[in-house]
Amino acid sequence: MYAVSDYLPEQTSDDTDLGWGDERDDDADAFYLDNKPPHWG
């Protein structure tokens, strides 16, 4: 008997950031590091 995983991929191409039209961001933490509150110094 075959499992569903034999036929379907783990992640489809439209289930990614690029699939949703977003640009690829290799450094995802940079956004959060740049936008820290002023009182965090």
N, CA, C and O of each residue as an XYZ file, in Angstrom:
164
protein
N       0.847     -1.180      0.000
C       0.000      0.000      0.000
C       0.890      1.239      0.000
O       1.956      1.246      0.616
N       0.453      2.271     -0.684
C       1.233      3.502     -0.817
C       0.754      4.555      0.164
O      -0.435      4.638      0.472
N       1.684      5.356      0.651
C       1.366      6.464      1.548
C       1.229      7.739      0.722
O       1.737      7.822     -0.396
N       0.548      8.717      1.272
C       0.363      9.992      0.591
C       1.711     10.641      0.307
O       1.882     11.284     -0.728
N       2.669     10.480      1.213
C       3.992     11.085      1.031
C       4.726     10.523     -0.186
O       5.678     11.139     -0.667
N       4.299      9.368     -0.688
C       4.914      8.811     -1.892
C       4.537      9.621     -3.130
O       5.256      9.599     -4.129
N       3.420     10.332     -3.069
C       2.912     11.062     -4.221
C       3.068     12.573     -4.097
O       3.259     13.257     -5.103
N       2.991     13.095     -2.895
C       3.012     14.539     -2.688
C       4.335     14.982     -2.083
O       4.887     14.291     -1.226
N       4.849     16.128     -2.520
C       6.090     16.635     -1.919
C       5.837     17.164     -0.516
O       4.696     17.433     -0.138
N       6.913     17.312      0.254
C       6.800     17.864      1.607
C       6.271     19.292      1.571
O       5.423     19.667      2.381
N       6.778     20.093      0.622
C       6.371     21.487      0.511
C       6.241     21.813     -0.973
O       7.133     21.504     -1.764
N       5.139     22.430     -1.341
C       4.943     22.801     -2.733
C       5.564     24.165     -2.999
O       5.893     24.901     -2.069
N       5.722     24.494     -4.275
C       6.375     25.750     -4.636
C       5.546     26.971     -4.247
O       6.100     28.044     -4.010
N       4.220     26.818     -4.180
C       3.396     27.966     -3.787
C       3.264     28.090     -2.271
O       2.570     28.981     -1.782
N       3.915     27.214     -1.535
C       3.896     27.264     -0.075
C       5.198     27.862      0.456
O       5.596     27.589      1.589
N       5.851     28.670     -0.356
C       7.102     29.319      0.030
C       6.929     30.832     -0.064
O       5.923     31.317     -0.580
N       7.907     31.569      0.433
C       7.859     33.027      0.318
C       7.843     33.461     -1.139
O       7.112     34.379     -1.510
N       8.650     32.803     -1.965
C       8.682     33.142     -3.386
C       7.349     32.819     -4.056
O       6.918     33.541     -4.956
N       6.705     31.760     -3.634
C       5.407     31.393     -4.181
C       4.327     32.411     -3.861
O       3.370     32.556     -4.623
N       4.463     33.109     -2.759
C       3.515     34.150     -2.362
C       3.903     35.511     -2.933
O       3.214     36.502     -2.689
N       4.995     35.569     -3.689
C       5.402     36.815     -4.319
C       6.378     37.634     -3.503
O       6.705     38.760     -3.876
N       6.849     37.088     -2.396
C       7.824     37.798     -1.576
C       9.222     37.534     -2.114
O       9.479     36.519     -2.761
N      10.113     38.467     -1.830
C      11.497     38.278     -2.237
C      12.196     37.379     -1.226
O      11.818     37.317     -0.056
N      13.203     36.699     -1.697
C      13.977     35.827     -0.819
C      14.848     36.684      0.095
O      15.519     37.612     -0.358
N      14.829     36.368      1.359
C      15.611     37.112      2.336
C      16.537     36.137      3.049
O      16.105     35.352      3.893
N      17.812     36.200      2.698
C      18.776     35.269      3.289
C      19.063     35.587      4.748
O      19.417     34.696      5.520
N      18.910     36.860      5.135
C      19.172     37.267      6.509
C      17.864     37.762      7.130
O      17.648     38.967      7.256
N      17.006     36.839      7.511
C      15.686     37.193      8.026
C      15.766     37.915      9.370
O      14.848     38.658      9.715
N      16.819     37.718     10.120
C      16.951     38.358     11.426
C      17.293     39.841     11.320
O      17.082     40.587     12.276
N      17.813     40.281     10.184
C      18.219     41.681     10.025
C      17.039     42.620     10.219
O      17.202     43.696     10.794
N      15.861     42.242      9.756
C      14.672     43.080      9.924
C      14.403     43.339     11.401
O      14.137     44.474     11.794
N      14.470     42.306     12.207
C      14.171     42.447     13.632
C      15.289     43.174     14.377
O      15.020     43.917     15.321
N      16.526     42.968     13.967
C      17.635     43.659     14.609
C      17.633     45.150     14.286
O      18.012     45.966     15.127
N      17.214     45.512     13.081
C      17.167     46.910     12.681
C      15.982     47.646     13.288
O      16.035     48.868     13.426
N      14.935     46.958     13.647
C      13.703     47.577     14.131
C      13.480     47.382     15.621
O      12.340     47.265     16.070
N      14.552     47.346     16.382
C      14.386     47.200     17.831
C      14.014     48.549     18.435
O      14.392     49.584     17.887
N      13.291     48.568     19.538
C      12.858     49.810     20.173
C      14.047     50.653     20.635
O      15.104     50.109     20.954
N      13.879     51.982     20.674
C      14.976     52.866     21.055
C      15.530     52.582     22.457
O      16.728     52.746     22.689
N      14.679     52.161     23.383
C      15.152     51.918     24.742
C      15.989     50.648     24.862
O      16.508     50.353     25.939
N      16.126     49.892     23.773
C      16.981     48.715     23.800
C      18.425     49.063     23.494
O      19.292     48.189     23.528
N      18.700     50.336     23.194
C      20.059     50.825     23.004
C      20.619     50.464     21.742
O      21.763     50.814     21.452
